[in-house]
């Protein structure tokens, strides 16, 4: 798109991620249980991943994020998450610089799992003085969408805009293929146009994603929600993993012309932490397999790899823990490590993401990676005690 450097070929695969996991476990940087299996692909993804949302839109933060990404990839953390709108698009290039540093240090591209997100306006260069004029010039005139497609003044769910954000993400990270691309919070459209109309918007977007898979620009896709998977079934913004896969199946069939085509909706994300427990405790998803399950259980049954966002609850859980977590994880030296260990030990949660833009915070994450997750019975005992 606008990067002149040659795009890095390759994408995560089973052989390289398994070799990566074995190397870091053998070296003591990662404990047994630190890596999760990515559905049927047999890839091993780290139970902790790096998020790149936070921090000022400055060169200094760019450099810090690049350094964090490079060091994490070299230390047993192979999941990196970013978004086309993070820090007004600057996080994309910062991640790319970190990826190239890790490659130069010998980490294979095929051992890294790189995730992009789209939907929210990128606003490169920062918020425009005249938003209406910017939108007319950068979106409408480019054929990427119209004012009626916009939700909350900030979210655009059109096939053209998602295609643009996929290409921007590939270009600025500098890779031929993204391992996953997520539509970020599509539920923000529901209060404005309703669920049915939102799903009608999502289906052609999923077709763009299926075409991107076919063209090897991405490998898998899904959605990242804030409320969608956590609320009760009858809440207006509820999003069912089952219905999302139904949309994806239709999209795959439309793109291939094959009624038996298999979709590539393989990844989803929701906020999860010791305060926001609904993904584990709220049974709100009819799986189509004869049962109603929590979002995490449903994901497992539907072969969707579930990731957690908001692990530290915007920093609050870096300084304080729920009482039962503080008691049960007293051996951890600080609240941040307790929060990380709590999340990564949750049954059904594949990777828990942590937004990191300072080296000190990465120290905590790497220290937890080197410890085994909690035994299932010890994790579940925290819920029993909480009752």
N, C-alpha and C positions, 0 to 999 in steps of 0.2 A: 504493500500500500504506500508507505512513505519511507520505510526503512531501506537503506541501500545495501545493508549487509546480507549475506547469503543466509537463508533460513536453515536452521539446524534440522536435519532429517531425523526420523525415528519417532517412537512412542513407547510407552511402558509395555513390557511384555512379561510373561510368566517366568521365563528363564532368568532374565536380568534382575527382576525384582526379588526372586528367590535367592539368587546368588548374593545380592546386596544384603538381604536380611541375614543370611548365614554369615556373611563376612562381619557384620556389625555385632551379631550375637557372639560370635567366636572371639571378637576383640573386647567384649564386655561393655560395649557402648549401648547395647540394646539387650534387654532381658528376654527370656522366654515368655511368649505371650504378648510381646510388644507389637507384633505384626498381625494384621487381619487379612483374611482371604477375600479378595474381590470377586464375589459371585463365582460363576463357572469359569471365569478367565484364569483362575488359579494364580493370579498375581498377589504379591504380598505388599500391603500398604501399611505404613506406620500408624500406630494407634494415636499418635499426636501429629498434627500438621501445622504448618505455618500459614497464618492469615496476614494480609497486607493492607487492611482497610485504614488503620489509624495513622496519625501523624500529619504534620503540616505539609503543605505542597511546596517543599523547598528542596534544593539540591542536597542539603545536609541529611535530610530524612531519606531521600533517594539512596544516598550512599550507605546509610545505616541498614535500610531494608535489603539492599544488594548484599551487604556483608552477612546479614542474618541468614538470608536464603542460601548463600554459598556455604556458610559454616554448617547449617542444619543438614544440607544435602550430603555433606562430607562426614556427618556424625550419626547417621542412622535414621534421619527424618526424611522420608522421600515424597511426602505430599505437600504441595505448595498451592495455595488458593489465592486468586486475585480476581478483580472485577474491572470491567471497562470504565466504570465511573470512579473507582477508588482513587482518592486524592486527585480528582480531575484528570484521570488517565495516566498519571505519573507512575503509579505503582506497576503498571505493565512493563515499562522499560526498566524499572528498578529490579523487578523479578528477572527480566531477561539478562541483565548484567550479572546477577547472582548465579543464574543457570550457566552462563558462559564461564564464569570463574570456576564453578564446580566441575564442568566438563574438562577444563584445562588441568584440573587437579586429579582427573582420572575417574570421575563419577560418570558412568554411561548415561546417555539420554534415556535409554530403554529401562533404566532403574528408577527414573523420576516420574511422578504422576502430577501433571500440571493441569490445574483447573481454572477456567475463565468463567465469567458471569456477564450477563447482559440484561438490558431492560431499562435501567435508570439512565437518564441522559448523561453523557460523558462530560460535557462542558469543558473541553480542553482549554487550558489557560486560565481557568477559574470562572466564577459566575459572571455572565455578561452584564454590562450596565443596563442594557435594554433587552430583556429576555424575549419579548415579543418579536423584536427585529431579528434577534439571533435565531429564533426558532424558524422564522420565515425564510431566512437566508440559508441556514445550515441544514434544516430538516425538510421544510416544504419544497423549497426550490431544488433540492437534491433528490426529490422523489422518495424520501424516507418515511414520510408520514404526514398526517394533518393534525390540526388542533383537536379535532374530535377523537383522535387516537390516543391523546395524552391523558394520563391519570395523575392526580395530585400535582399537576404542573411539572412533573419530573419523570414520569415513567411512560415509555413508548413500547407498545406491544404490536409491532408490525413486522412482517417477514423481512421487509427491506432494511429496517433498522437493526434487527438481530443479525442479518447477514453482514451489515456494515460493522457491527461490534465484534463478530467472530473474526473478520478480516483484520480489524484494528488490533485485536488481541494477539493474533498470530504474528502480525507484523512487528509490533512493539516488543513482544517477548522474544521474537526472533526464531520461532519454531514453525516447521511445516505443518505439524499436527498437534492439536491440543488433546490431552487425554480425556477431558470432559468439558462440557460447556453447559452451564446452568442458567435458566431463566430466573432472575432474581425477583422474588416477591410478586408473582403475577396477581396475587389476591388483592393488591391495591386497586385493581380495576373493578372489583366486585361491588363496593359501595356506590360506585358511579354508574355502572351499566348493568349490574346483576351478574350472577354466576353463569347463566346460560350464554349470555353474550361474551363474557370473558373466555369461556371454553371455546366458543366459536372463533375468537381471536387466536387462541392458543394453537388450534389445530393447524392452520397454515404456517405458524411459527415452527411447530414440530416438523412440518414438511421440510422447511429450510434446514432444520437440524439433521433430519434423515438424509437430505441431499449432501450436507456437509460430511456426514459419516461416509456416504458412498464415494465422495471425492477425496477421502482421507484427510480432510481438514480438521475434523474432530473424530474421536473414537466412540464416545458415548455422550449422553446428555440427560438432563433431568430438570428439576426445579429446586430452588432454595426458597423456603418460606420463613416468615416471621410468625404469623398466627395460624396459617393454613392447616398445618398438621396437628396443632396443639389444642384447638378449640373443640367444643362438643359438635357432634354430627349435625345438629340443627342450627348451628351458628351460621350466619350468612357467608362468612369468609372461609368456612371449612373447605379444605381441598383433600379429596380422597386419592391416595396413591393408586387405588384400583381404577378410578375413573381417568386419572392421568395416563395410566398405561393403556386404557381403552382408546384415548385420543392418539396416543403414540402408535398403536397398532393400525389405526385408520390412516395415519400419516404415512407409515411405512408402506402400506398397501397402495396408497395414492402415488407415492414416489416411484415404486417399483412396477406397479401394474400387476402385482402378484398377490392374490388373496391369501396366500400362505406366508407372506413376508413376515419376518421377525423384526420387531422394533428394537431400538437401541436406548430406550429409557431405562438406565441402569444405576442412576445415582440420585440421591435426594439429600436435602439438608434442612435441619430445623434447630432452633435454639434449644439447648439442653444444658442444665447445670443443677446444682443442689437446691435452687429456688424454683427453677422452671422445669418441673419434672414430668410434665404432661405427656411427652413423647413416650415415656415408659409406663406411666400409671393410668392414663386415660384410654379406655377401650372404645375407640371411635371409628374404626375402619372395618367395614365389611370386606373381607378379602376375596370373595368369590369362590372360596374353598370351603364354605360351610361354617365359617366362624367369624366372630367379630374380635378384632385384635387392637392392641396399641399400635401406634405408628411404627415403633421399632420392631415389634413382632410381625406386623404386616409386611414391612420391608424385607424381612428375612424370608417370609413365605413367598413373596412376589419376586425374589431375586433382585432386589434393589439394595445397593450399598448405601447405608445411612451415615451421614456425617453430622456432627454437632457444631453449631456456631454459638457465640455468646458464652463460651466456657467460663470466662471470668466476670460475666455480667457487667460489661463496661468498666472493669477494674475493681468493682466492689468486692468480688470474691478473691481478689489478690491481697486484701487486708483483713478479711473476716470470713469465718466459716460457720455453717449451721452447727448447732451444738453437737448433734450426734456425729457429724463428720469430724469435728474437732476432737471428739473423744476417741472415735474409732481409728482415726488417722493421726494420732498424737505423735507418732514417730517422725512424721514429716515436719521439717523445721519451720515452714511458713504456710500461710493460708493459700498462696498461689499453688504450691505443690500439692496441697490437699485437694484443691479444686481440680487440678489436672488428673490426679490419681483417681478421684471419685468418678469423673466422666469416663476416662478410658477403661474403667473396670465395669462399665454398664453393659449388661448382656444385650447384644444386638446392635451396639453402636460401633461402627467400623473405625472411624477416625474422628477425633475431637480436635477442632481447629482453635488455634490461639493467635490472636493478632499480636505480632511482635515487631517492634521497630527499634529496640535497644538491646545491646549484647547481654546486659545483666539478666533481662527476662528470659533470654534464650538459655542461660545457665540453668535456671529452674526447670525448663522443659527437658533439657538433656539429662538432668539428674533423675527426673521421673522416668524417662525412657529406659534408663539403666536398671530400673527396679521392675519386678514382675507386677502385673495388675493384681488387684485383690482376688482372692478366691470367690467364686460365685456366692457361696453361703455367707461369707463375711460381708459381701456387698449387700445382699438381700437383708441381712440382719439389721442394717441401718434403717431400712424402711419399717421393719417390725418394731424397732425401738421407737421410731418417730410416731407410730400409732399410739 
